[in-house]
Amino acid sequence: MGSLVVGGLVFLCLSMATSIGLIVRARLPNHHLNAESKDVIRLATAVVGTLSALALGLLIASAKSTYDNAEVEMRTAAARVLLLDRVMAQYGPETDKPRQLLRELIAKRLSRGWTAETTDEPSAKALGEYQDIEAVQADLRSLAPKDAAQRSLQARALEVSGMVAETHWLLVESGKEGLPWAFLAVLVCWLALLFATFGLQAPTNPTVLSILLVCALSVAGAIFLISDMANPYVGLVHVSDAPLQSAIERLGKP
């Protein structure tokens, strides 16, 4: 589900909860909303409000951590690709083919996107990314080193290519995680309860209603950011591919 859709649904849910509170307020007897009753309602909702704030803070911290880790992984992947290319360049002209394959792999990654499905599944004319890196590794294994220096470079290239392949499989596995939807659903229920009590106690005038809608929009915006940052390779708030763009410009150079 898209982040904008999630944020919109949360805003709609909170707006409906506020409306329900306003409707119930209009139908309740006056003594149900006297000063003592409102004090009890405020004390009860304070507990739910505290829990909601803690849960929202945890989700924001988790999403930010996921985004930061993805950014580090992007830079690490670009550095490993450049390192692999330079190691193969030092080996000699025998590695021209695997170097070209490596450049094509990065170009394909940049053109096909960042979801696990687009990188892992073959298309009509292109193999999956894991098959590309395996082709590079196969060419590296087929090399016949002439001396100890080339044997050392071959071993190093195979080691780094294994790290590049590991990065791919980490993307595939982490792509299945996403948001803790059960946790998010409970949080939205708590927030809906809070906004229903706001409507229950609020006087029905345009100023109050406008403030409540702005607050609902703000909370929905926070949920949108959490959902978007929990999927750091897609969406409006995503990890920049600038490190790989910079890397591809250096690949294949002598």
Buried (B, 14 or more C-beta within 10 A) or exposed (E): EBBEEBBBBBBEBBBBBBBBBBEBBEEEEEEEBEEEBBEEBEEEBEEBBEBBEEBBEBBBEBBBEBBEBBBEBBBBBBBBBBBBBBBBBBBBEBBEBBBBBBBBBBEBBBEBEBBBEBBBEEEEEBBBBBEBBBBBBEBBEEBEBEEEEBBBBBEBBBEBBBBBBEBBEEBBEBBEEEBBEEEBEBBBBBBBBBBBBBBBBBEEEEEBBEEBBEBBBEBBEBBBBBBBBBBBBBBEBBBEBEBBEEBBEEBBEE
